[in-house]
Amino acid sequence: EFMKLQRHLRRCKMQLVEIFGSIQGEGIHLGMPCVFIRTQGCNLHCSFCDTKESWGDQAKLDMSIPEIVEKVSQYNVQLVVITGGEPCIQPMLQDLVDQLTIKGFRVAIETNGTQETPQGAWITCSPKEDADYKISPYCKPNELKYVVTSSFDAEKAIPSGLRKLYAGNIWLQPEGSDMVNMWKKCMEIAAADPRLRVGVQLHKIMEVK
């Protein structure tokens, strides 16, 4: 069975945009050195998306899971962040999480919440206006992150049940093209509800990828 699994992992490819080292600029793992695995493809097309190159189906990299794990192992980090696009549309995602975990990595996944999430990873769910801020019952978040734009309606986007369930782990993230004004809006929203937290995009402040 082990050999059969290894052959399967080597044969099946994942569609990626890139793999690169940086720091986690958002959420609970803020400031931690990490490796990002950016997957190709997304089921949403949000206007404020800062990685529109991940939308299409033309992957820059077709890599097997052993190749991905080998690449990630070249970095001296403990945390691996799988992002996109939308990583949870990748059929091999659970296998990737399993193999990274076996190698001793902590795995985090950034998702828009519309898809089923794998087990064994820290899940950061960022519900999107394009999906009416709905979270799939098969998505199991550990923390929530909302991109705050000029049109963001916190009462609509973050219902009371989620505020209670994820109190202290709900981040208000300023949209990057108007960050200063959106920070002010985040502060106003958070000041009205102590269960919400104002987030940052540390990597953008540091001007790193």
N, C-alpha and C positions, 0 to 999 in steps of 0.2 A: 504494500500500500504506500509506503514511504517513497519508493522509487517511482511509482505511478504518479504520485503527487508532484514530485520533482520534474518529471517529464511534462506534466500538464503546465506547471508554472513556467518552464522554459519555452514551451510552445506558444502559449497565449501572450499576446502583446497588449500593453496599455497605451492609450494615446495621451501624450503629454505635450505641454508647451515648453517646459523647462524644469530644471532642478538647480537650485542655487542656495548658497549659504547667506544668512542675514541674521536679524534679530526679530523676535515676535513683537510687533509694534502695538498690539491691541489685546484687550481682554485679560483674563486671569494670568496668562503667561507673559505679560508685558515685560519686555527687557531681556528675555531669555535668548541666548544664542540658539539658533536652530537651522535646520535645512527645510526649505520649502520644496514641495513637489507640486507643481501646477499642472493640473489635468486639462485636457482639451475638451471643449464642448460645454454648452449650458442650455437648460430648458427655459431660461428667462433672458430677456434682453433689456436690462434696466438702463435708463438714460444716463445715470450718473456712474455707471460701471467704469472702473479705471483699468480694467484688463480686457478690453473688447477684442483683443487679439485671440482670446480663448474661446470666442463664441462659435466659430466655424468648426467644420469637421475635418479640416486639413491639418493633422497633427504634425508638429515639427519633429517630434521624437516618437518612434514606436519602440517601446522597450519591454522586455519580459520582466517579471517580478524579480528574479535573481539579478538581472542587470541593474534594476533600480536599487535594490538593497546594496549591491556592491558599490554603486555610485555614492549612495548616501553614507556608507561606511567610511568613505574617504574624508569625511568631515569629523572634527573632534567635538561633537555635540551629543546631547542626550535626547533632545526634542526634535521630532519630525512633524511638520505641519503640512497636511495635504489640503490643497485649496484648488481654486479653479478660476474661471468656469464653475461648474458644479460637479465636484468629485463623486457624488453619490449616484450619478448616472453611469459610472464606470462599472461594468459587471464583475471585474476582478478586484474591486476595492477591499472586500473582506479578506481575500487572500493576501493582499499587500499589507493590510494592518496586521494580520497574523504573523507574517514572516518578519516584519519589522519588530514586532513585539518579542518574537523568539530571539532576535539579535540583541535585545536589551534596550531598545529605543522606547521612549514615551511617544505616543502618537496622538496628535490632535487633528481634527477635521473641521474645516470651515464649510458650512452648507447653507443653502437658502431655505431649508426646512420643508421642501416639497417632496422629498424622497425618503425612502427607508435608509436609516443609518446603520453602519456596521457595529458590531460589538467590540469592546476592548479598546476604544479610543475616546479621548475627551472631545465632546461635540460642542462646537460653537455654532449656534443657529442664528442666522441673520434674516429674519422674515422680510419679505420684499413687498412693496406696494403693487408691483406687477402681478403678484399672487394674492392680492387683497390681504396681505399679512397673515395668511393662514399657514398653520404648521400641520404637516401630515401626522396622523396618529402613529405612524411607523417611524417618525423622527423622534429620537430620544435625546434632547439637548441636556448639556450640563450648565450652559450659560446662554444668554440671549444677547444679541447685539442689533441695535436699530440704527440705520443710517438716517440722520436728521437732515432733511432738506428744508427749503423755505415753505414747502407745502405739507410738511410732516404734521400729522394730527395724532398726538400721543394717546388721546382718549380712545380713538378708533383703533390705532395700531396695537396698543398694549392693553388688552382687557384685564379686568380686575383679577380674574382667576390666575392669569399668568403672573401678575404682579405679586400675588400672594405666594405662588408656588416657587418662583425664582427670585424672591426678594434678596437684594444685595448682589445678585448675579445678572442684573439687567443693565447693559451698557448703552448709553446714548452717544453715538459716534457722529461727529460733525462731518458733513459732506465736504470733500476736499477742495472744491473749486471756490468755496466761500467760507473757509474754515473759521475765521474770526467771528463773523456774524452767527454762524451756526453753533459755535461754542456758546455764545451768549444765549441762544435759544435753548441749547441743551441745559444750561445752568438754570434757566427759568423753569423748564419742565421738571428737572430734578429737585428744585427747591420746593415744588408743590407736592412731592412724594418721595420720602426718604428711602423707599425701596429701590429707587433708580439711581444710577451712577453715571457721571460724565466720563466719557472715554477720550482717548487720544489716538492719534496715528503717529506713534513715536518715530517710526522709520521715515516718515515724511519730514518731521521736524529735524531729524538727524541727516536728512538728504541721502538716505541709503535705500537700496531696493527692498 
